[in-house]
């Protein structure tokens, strides 16, 4: 028997490695999107709290490097929301909540699509593993 790997098997191994790399990239992206969902949930919860509060709210604002400053937040003031491309618009609290919920919905849709893609990748990887196991048994 030759110790060389047949061309067909080599192609399967290359495909398997490519799929594995793609799955890892997607999983990292899913982690980033999960963090974005958590961030949106926090922002929405905070805005809902602000909309139900009268007067000013004492708060701490993180200014980075573990440093905070005391501040007062108006309960029903306007909110500045980033819409992408370094563009920020002003919205009232209810519109800001609606905007963030819509953006959160889009993130969830993207995550669902990526989950479907990674499941298809894993399915193909299992198929390749089975094919490689069968060819190994034949040799």
C-alpha positions as a LaTeX table, in Angstrom:
\begin{tabular}{lrrr}
\hline
Residue & $x$ (\AA) & $y$ (\AA) & $z$ (\AA) \\
\hline
Unk1 & 0.00 & 0.00 & 0.00 \\
Unk2 & 1.13 & 3.50 & $-0.77$ \\
Unk3 & 1.42 & 6.08 & 2.00 \\
Unk4 & 0.27 & 8.83 & $-0.33$ \\
Unk5 & $-3.22$ & 10.22 & 0.13 \\
Unk6 & $-5.42$ & 9.85 & $-2.95$ \\
Unk7 & $-6.38$ & 13.13 & $-4.62$ \\
Unk8 & $-10.08$ & 12.67 & $-3.78$ \\
Unk9 & $-9.33$ & 12.25 & $-0.07$ \\
Unk10 & $-6.92$ & 15.18 & $-0.10$ \\
Unk11 & $-9.70$ & 17.31 & $-1.56$ \\
Unk12 & $-12.07$ & 16.18 & 1.19 \\
Unk13 & $-9.51$ & 17.04 & 3.86 \\
Unk14 & $-8.95$ & 20.50 & 2.38 \\
Unk15 & $-12.72$ & 21.07 & 2.23 \\
Unk16 & $-13.07$ & 19.89 & 5.83 \\
Unk17 & $-10.37$ & 22.31 & 7.02 \\
Unk18 & $-11.94$ & 25.19 & 5.08 \\
Unk19 & $-15.34$ & 24.42 & 6.59 \\
Unk20 & $-13.83$ & 24.22 & 10.05 \\
Unk21 & $-12.23$ & 27.66 & 9.64 \\
Unk22 & $-15.49$ & 29.11 & 8.34 \\
Unk23 & $-17.43$ & 27.65 & 11.28 \\
Unk24 & $-14.92$ & 29.13 & 13.75 \\
Unk25 & $-15.26$ & 32.56 & 12.12 \\
Unk26 & $-19.05$ & 32.36 & 12.27 \\
Unk27 & $-18.95$ & 31.30 & 15.93 \\
Unk28 & $-16.79$ & 34.33 & 16.76 \\
Unk29 & $-19.23$ & 36.56 & 14.91 \\
Unk30 & $-22.14$ & 35.01 & 16.80 \\
Unk31 & $-20.37$ & 35.83 & 20.07 \\
Unk32 & $-19.98$ & 39.45 & 19.01 \\
Unk33 & $-23.64$ & 39.63 & 17.99 \\
Unk34 & $-24.68$ & 38.08 & 21.32 \\
Unk35 & $-22.81$ & 40.86 & 23.11 \\
Unk36 & $-24.59$ & 43.42 & 20.92 \\
Unk37 & $-27.95$ & 41.91 & 21.90 \\
Unk38 & $-27.06$ & 42.17 & 25.58 \\
Unk39 & $-26.01$ & 45.78 & 25.08 \\
Unk40 & $-29.29$ & 46.56 & 23.32 \\
Unk41 & $-31.28$ & 44.88 & 26.11 \\
Unk42 & $-29.50$ & 47.01 & 28.70 \\
Unk43 & $-30.06$ & 50.20 & 26.74 \\
Unk44 & $-33.74$ & 49.42 & 26.21 \\
Unk45 & $-34.24$ & 48.57 & 29.91 \\
Unk46 & $-32.50$ & 51.80 & 30.93 \\
Unk47 & $-34.59$ & 53.89 & 28.55 \\
Unk48 & $-37.80$ & 52.26 & 29.80 \\
Unk49 & $-36.76$ & 53.04 & 33.37 \\
Unk50 & $-36.01$ & 56.65 & 32.40 \\
Unk51 & $-39.37$ & 57.02 & 30.67 \\
Unk52 & $-41.18$ & 55.94 & 33.85 \\
Unk53 & $-39.23$ & 58.25 & 36.14 \\
Unk54 & $-40.11$ & 61.83 & 37.01 \\
Unk55 & $-37.43$ & 64.44 & 37.57 \\
Unk56 & $-33.70$ & 63.85 & 37.62 \\
Unk57 & $-31.98$ & 60.55 & 38.33 \\
Unk58 & $-28.65$ & 60.38 & 40.14 \\
Unk59 & $-26.26$ & 58.28 & 38.09 \\
Unk60 & $-22.65$ & 57.28 & 37.66 \\
Unk61 & $-21.16$ & 57.65 & 34.20 \\
Unk62 & $-18.24$ & 55.45 & 33.20 \\
Unk63 & $-15.61$ & 57.69 & 31.64 \\
Unk64 & $-13.22$ & 54.80 & 30.98 \\
Unk65 & $-10.29$ & 53.11 & 32.73 \\
Unk66 & $-12.52$ & 52.22 & 35.68 \\
Unk67 & $-13.27$ & 55.89 & 36.48 \\
Unk68 & $-16.79$ & 57.22 & 37.03 \\
Unk69 & $-18.36$ & 60.63 & 37.53 \\
Unk70 & $-21.60$ & 61.53 & 39.28 \\
Unk71 & $-24.31$ & 62.97 & 37.05 \\
Unk72 & $-27.99$ & 63.78 & 36.92 \\
Unk73 & $-30.06$ & 62.41 & 34.05 \\
Unk74 & $-33.37$ & 63.93 & 33.01 \\
Unk75 & $-36.03$ & 61.24 & 33.15 \\
Unk76 & $-37.80$ & 62.16 & 29.94 \\
Unk77 & $-35.19$ & 63.99 & 27.93 \\
Unk78 & $-34.14$ & 63.31 & 24.39 \\
Unk79 & $-31.75$ & 60.51 & 23.51 \\
Unk80 & $-28.86$ & 60.58 & 21.06 \\
Unk81 & $-28.77$ & 57.40 & 18.98 \\
Unk82 & $-26.04$ & 56.29 & 16.60 \\
Unk83 & $-27.49$ & 55.21 & 13.26 \\
Unk84 & $-24.13$ & 54.15 & 11.81 \\
Unk85 & $-21.42$ & 55.81 & 9.80 \\
Unk86 & $-20.61$ & 58.15 & 12.71 \\
Unk87 & $-24.07$ & 59.71 & 12.36 \\
Unk88 & $-26.00$ & 60.41 & 15.54 \\
Unk89 & $-29.60$ & 61.57 & 15.66 \\
Unk90 & $-31.77$ & 62.85 & 18.47 \\
Unk91 & $-34.93$ & 60.94 & 19.37 \\
Unk92 & $-37.42$ & 61.05 & 22.17 \\
Unk93 & $-37.29$ & 58.12 & 24.58 \\
Unk94 & $-40.12$ & 56.12 & 22.99 \\
Unk95 & $-38.71$ & 56.50 & 19.48 \\
Unk96 & $-35.25$ & 55.55 & 20.73 \\
Unk97 & $-36.68$ & 52.40 & 22.34 \\
Unk98 & $-38.49$ & 51.50 & 19.13 \\
Unk99 & $-35.33$ & 52.12 & 17.08 \\
Unk100 & $-33.21$ & 49.94 & 19.38 \\
Unk101 & $-35.81$ & 47.15 & 19.36 \\
Unk102 & $-35.84$ & 47.20 & 15.55 \\
Unk103 & $-32.06$ & 47.06 & 15.45 \\
Unk104 & $-32.11$ & 44.22 & 17.99 \\
Unk105 & $-34.56$ & 42.35 & 15.75 \\
Unk106 & $-32.17$ & 42.71 & 12.80 \\
Unk107 & $-29.30$ & 41.40 & 14.92 \\
Unk108 & $-31.44$ & 38.39 & 15.89 \\
Unk109 & $-32.27$ & 37.75 & 12.23 \\
Unk110 & $-28.57$ & 37.86 & 11.37 \\
Unk111 & $-27.81$ & 35.45 & 14.21 \\
Unk112 & $-30.49$ & 33.05 & 12.99 \\
Unk113 & $-29.00$ & 33.10 & 9.49 \\
Unk114 & $-25.51$ & 32.49 & 10.85 \\
Unk115 & $-26.77$ & 29.66 & 13.07 \\
Unk116 & $-28.36$ & 28.03 & 10.02 \\
Unk117 & $-25.12$ & 28.41 & 8.09 \\
Unk118 & $-23.00$ & 26.92 & 10.87 \\
Unk119 & $-25.44$ & 24.00 & 11.21 \\
Unk120 & $-25.14$ & 23.35 & 7.47 \\
Unk121 & $-21.36$ & 23.48 & 7.79 \\
Unk122 & $-21.37$ & 21.00 & 10.66 \\
Unk123 & $-23.65$ & 18.72 & 8.68 \\
Unk124 & $-21.26$ & 18.78 & 5.72 \\
Unk125 & $-18.31$ & 18.19 & 8.04 \\
Unk126 & $-20.03$ & 15.10 & 9.48 \\
Unk127 & $-20.67$ & 13.87 & 5.96 \\
Unk128 & $-16.99$ & 14.30 & 5.08 \\
Unk129 & $-15.97$ & 12.47 & 8.26 \\
Unk130 & $-18.22$ & 9.56 & 7.30 \\
Unk131 & $-16.81$ & 9.48 & 3.78 \\
Unk132 & $-13.25$ & 9.50 & 5.13 \\
Unk133 & $-14.05$ & 6.72 & 7.60 \\
Unk134 & $-15.55$ & 4.57 & 4.82 \\
Unk135 & $-12.51$ & 5.04 & 2.59 \\
Unk136 & $-10.20$ & 4.22 & 5.50 \\
Unk137 & $-12.05$ & 0.95 & 6.08 \\
Unk138 & $-11.65$ & 0.03 & 2.40 \\
Unk139 & $-7.89$ & 0.41 & 2.57 \\
\hline
\end{tabular}
